[in-house]
Amino acid sequence: MTVTIRRNGTELTAAIEGRLDTLTAPELEERLEPELDGTKKLVLDLSALEYISSAGLRVLLAAAKTMEEQGEMTVRNVCRDVMDVFELTGFADFLNIE
């Protein structure tokens, strides 16, 4: 997994590439958590994300809860396989997906 983080003022964009699973989820959490302080808008670009497991969903849920308190979170460019997981788990019902 590769994570590219860009900040523009209070907006943070994290582009996630590869697989977000049990092995890589802790790395994403480690990278995102300190960056969220002071962030008003979080954009997760999943255009290159091929797979997400329950461990990856947990990281997205934690980020969504944090952003709910201090701003907003948007998920963009979700491939069909990842969208299927979001729909099956109910994540599609509460994530702001563009």
Order of alpha helices (4+ residues) and beta strands (2+ residues): beta-beta-alpha-beta-alpha-beta-alpha-alpha-beta
